Amino acid sequence: MGTAHTMKLIFRGTRGNIDCASRRHRMHSALLIAVTRRRIMIDCGTDWRSRLRAIRPDAILVTHAHPDHAGGLDGGAPCPVYATRKTWAIMASYPLNQRRVLEARCPIQIHGLVVEAFPVIHSLRAPAVGFRLSGDGAAIFYVPDVVNIHARRAALRGAKLFVGDGAALTRPIVHRRGSRLFGHTTIRAQLGWCVQAGIASAIFTHCGSEIVAADTRTMPARVREMGEERGVDARIAYDGLEVRVD
């Protein structure tokens, strides 16, 4: 699993693919993980296109090929980019010279972390994954868009922190095409996953209009209360939030 290091999570963006924005949720969701003096970025939406080189990532992981997660890569990237074959098929025209293929459920080492991609239910046109990222003694799971996680028990087992989808609090945004579901589950449902997996802390990013357009105190308090009812320390991420995972 590599050597033990502190992961520093920096939420560079926390807004979902919505029209409204606020001071706390201005940029599309993107997470920067600082570990072993390296910087691993997860997702790079269109509004990061002109800012990417200033971030200086050493690697970029892509959850899926929707524009708010991958559109900023259509102008290239200064580092290796990791994505699944299905995501690369959609990004085939992007001028990326350092392409790395992630196979589902095949852990790989990236700058001191073990990264494992877990397929999730979210989009029919842009198949998505969530990332389990771990070092000795600490693991987190990051999934900013999700209806459900395939192999959810394995994905969440032993994780210290769950970083999930903040599109909806209690009313799911889920659609069906035949037998296939797509969209976003609720924060309430994801807190239930945390309880089942014994995860004590959860942070929600990729925030929807229900959160972004609301009072800056009301929604954080509501999510915190929802977590307390289930024994989970729950909060809403905001642009610039920094969290250490030892």
matplotlib code that plots the C-alpha trace (Angstrom):
import matplotlib.pyplot as plt

x = [0.0, 3.0, 4.3, 2.2, 1.5, -1.0, -3.5, -4.4, -7.7, -8.2, -11.7, -10.8, -14.4, -17.7, -20.5, -22.4, -23.5, -26.0, -26.6, -26.5, -23.3, -22.3, -19.3, -18.9, -19.7, -18.3, -16.2, -17.2, -16.3, -12.6, -10.5, -6.8, -5.0, -1.6, 0.6, 4.3, 4.9, 2.8, -0.6, -3.2, -6.3, -9.6, -11.7, -11.1, -14.3, -14.6, -14.1, -10.7, -9.4, -7.4, -6.5, -5.0, -1.4, -1.5, -2.6, 0.4, -1.0, 1.3, -1.5, -5.2, -7.9, -11.2, -14.4, -16.3, -16.4, -19.2, -18.0, -18.1, -15.6, -13.5, -14.1, -11.1, -8.8, -9.8, -6.8, -4.3, -2.7, 0.8, 0.8, -0.4, -4.2, -5.9, -9.3, -11.2, -11.3, -15.0, -14.0, -11.0, -13.3, -15.3, -12.2, -10.5, -10.0, -8.5, -4.8, -3.5, -0.1, 0.2, -2.8, -3.1, -5.8, -7.6, -9.1, -12.1, -11.2, -7.5, -5.6, -2.5, 0.1, 0.1, 2.5, 2.3, -1.4, -3.2, -6.0, -8.9, -11.7, -15.2, -17.9, -21.0, -24.5, -24.8, -24.9, -25.8, -23.7, -20.7, -20.1, -18.6, -16.4, -15.7, -12.2, -11.0, -7.7, -5.6, -2.3, -1.2, -3.9, -6.2, -8.6, -11.2, -13.8, -14.6, -17.7, -19.2, -21.9, -23.8, -27.0, -25.4, -21.9, -21.2, -19.5, -20.3, -19.3, -15.8, -15.5, -16.3, -14.8, -12.5, -12.7, -12.2, -14.0, -16.7, -16.8, -20.1, -22.7, -24.4, -26.9, -30.0, -30.7, -33.7, -35.5, -33.5, -32.8, -33.1, -34.5, -35.1, -34.6, -35.9, -34.2, -31.3, -31.1, -29.2, -28.9, -28.2, -29.1, -29.6, -27.3, -29.7, -29.1, -25.4, -25.3, -27.1, -24.2, -21.8, -23.7, -23.6, -19.9, -19.0, -17.7, -17.7, -17.2, -18.8, -18.3, -20.6, -19.4, -20.8, -23.5, -26.8, -29.0, -30.8, -27.6, -25.9, -28.9, -29.7, -28.7, -25.0, -26.0, -29.3, -28.1, -24.8, -26.8, -29.3, -26.7, -24.9, -28.2, -28.9, -25.5, -25.8, -29.1, -27.1, -23.8, -21.9, -19.9, -21.4, -20.8, -21.0, -17.8, -17.1, -14.5, -11.2, -12.1, -9.0, -9.2, -6.4, -6.7, -4.0]
y = [0.0, 2.3, 4.4, 6.2, 9.8, 12.5, 13.2, 16.9, 17.3, 20.7, 21.3, 23.6, 23.6, 22.3, 23.4, 20.9, 21.3, 24.0, 27.6, 29.3, 29.9, 31.6, 32.8, 29.4, 27.3, 29.1, 26.6, 23.1, 20.3, 19.5, 18.0, 18.4, 15.8, 16.8, 13.8, 13.1, 16.6, 15.6, 17.0, 14.7, 16.4, 14.7, 16.0, 19.1, 20.7, 23.4, 26.3, 25.0, 25.2, 28.4, 27.7, 24.2, 25.1, 27.4, 24.4, 22.4, 18.9, 15.9, 13.6, 14.1, 11.4, 11.7, 10.2, 10.6, 12.6, 15.1, 18.6, 19.8, 17.0, 16.7, 19.7, 21.6, 18.9, 19.7, 22.1, 19.6, 18.9, 19.3, 15.8, 12.2, 11.8, 8.7, 7.5, 4.4, 3.1, 4.2, 7.7, 7.8, 6.9, 10.0, 12.1, 10.7, 14.1, 15.8, 16.7, 14.7, 13.1, 11.2, 9.0, 6.3, 3.7, 2.7, -0.7, -1.1, -2.7, -2.9, -0.8, 1.1, 3.3, 7.0, 9.2, 7.4, 6.5, 3.3, 4.3, 1.9, 2.9, 1.5, 1.7, 3.7, 4.3, 7.9, 8.5, 6.4, 8.3, 9.0, 6.0, 7.1, 5.7, 6.7, 6.5, 4.7, 6.3, 4.8, 4.9, 2.8, 3.2, 5.6, 5.4, 7.7, 7.2, 10.0, 9.9, 13.3, 12.0, 8.8, 6.9, 3.8, 2.2, -1.2, -3.4, -0.7, -2.8, -3.3, 0.3, 1.7, -1.0, 0.6, 4.1, 7.0, 9.5, 9.5, 12.4, 12.2, 13.8, 17.0, 17.3, 16.5, 16.4, 14.1, 13.9, 11.9, 13.2, 9.8, 8.9, 5.6, 4.4, 0.9, -0.9, 1.5, 4.3, 7.6, 10.8, 11.5, 9.9, 11.9, 13.0, 11.1, 7.8, 8.3, 8.8, 5.5, 3.9, 5.5, 3.9, 0.5, 0.8, 2.2, 5.4, 8.2, 11.3, 12.4, 15.5, 16.4, 18.2, 18.8, 20.8, 21.3, 24.4, 23.3, 24.0, 26.6, 29.0, 28.6, 30.6, 29.8, 28.7, 26.8, 23.9, 23.2, 23.0, 20.7, 18.3, 18.4, 17.4, 14.7, 13.3, 13.6, 11.6, 8.7, 9.1, 10.5, 13.8, 15.3, 18.6, 20.4, 21.2, 24.7, 26.1, 26.3, 23.9, 22.0, 18.7, 16.4, 12.7, 11.0]
z = [0.0, 0.0, 2.9, 5.4, 4.4, 5.3, 2.5, 2.3, 0.4, -1.2, -2.7, -5.5, -6.8, -5.4, -7.8, -9.9, -13.5, -12.7, -13.9, -10.4, -8.5, -5.2, -3.4, -1.7, -4.7, -7.8, -9.7, -11.0, -8.7, -8.6, -5.8, -5.3, -3.2, -1.8, -0.8, -0.8, -2.2, -5.2, -6.3, -7.7, -9.2, -9.6, -12.5, -14.6, -15.9, -18.6, -16.1, -15.2, -18.8, -18.3, -14.7, -15.0, -15.4, -12.4, -10.3, -11.4, -10.9, -11.2, -12.3, -13.1, -12.5, -14.4, -13.0, -16.3, -19.5, -18.8, -19.6, -16.0, -15.1, -18.2, -20.5, -19.2, -20.7, -24.3, -24.5, -23.2, -19.8, -18.3, -16.7, -17.1, -17.2, -15.9, -17.1, -18.0, -21.6, -21.9, -20.8, -23.2, -26.1, -25.4, -25.0, -28.1, -29.7, -26.7, -27.3, -24.3, -24.8, -21.5, -21.5, -18.8, -18.8, -15.6, -15.4, -13.1, -9.8, -10.6, -8.0, -9.2, -7.4, -8.2, -6.3, -3.0, -3.1, -4.2, -6.6, -7.5, -9.8, -9.0, -11.7, -10.5, -11.8, -13.0, -16.7, -19.7, -22.2, -20.0, -17.8, -14.4, -11.7, -8.1, -6.7, -3.6, -2.6, 0.1, 1.9, 4.9, 7.6, 5.7, 2.8, 1.3, -1.3, -3.8, -6.0, -7.0, -9.2, -8.2, -8.1, -6.8, -6.5, -8.0, -5.4, -2.8, 0.2, -1.2, -2.3, 1.2, 3.4, 6.0, 4.6, 7.0, 4.8, 2.2, -0.3, -2.2, -4.4, -3.2, -5.9, -3.8, 0.0, 0.4, -3.1, -5.6, -9.1, -10.7, -14.1, -15.9, -19.4, -19.7, -16.8, -16.6, -14.0, -14.3, -12.3, -8.6, -5.4, -2.2, 0.6, 2.9, 1.0, 1.0, 4.7, 5.0, 3.0, 5.5, 8.4, 6.8, 6.0, 9.5, 8.0, 10.6, 8.3, 5.1, 2.9, 0.0, -3.1, -6.7, -5.0, -6.7, -6.8, -3.6, -1.7, -3.9, -4.0, -0.3, 2.7, 3.6, 7.1, 6.6, 4.4, 6.2, 9.4, 7.9, 6.5, 9.8, 11.6, 9.1, 9.8, 13.6, 13.4, 11.9, 13.9, 10.9, 11.0, 7.8, 6.1, 2.8, 1.0, -0.3, -2.7, -0.8, 1.9, 3.1, 5.0, 6.3, 6.4, 8.5]

ax = plt.figure().add_subplot(projection="3d")
ax.plot(x, y, z, "-o")
ax.set_aspect("equal")
plt.show()
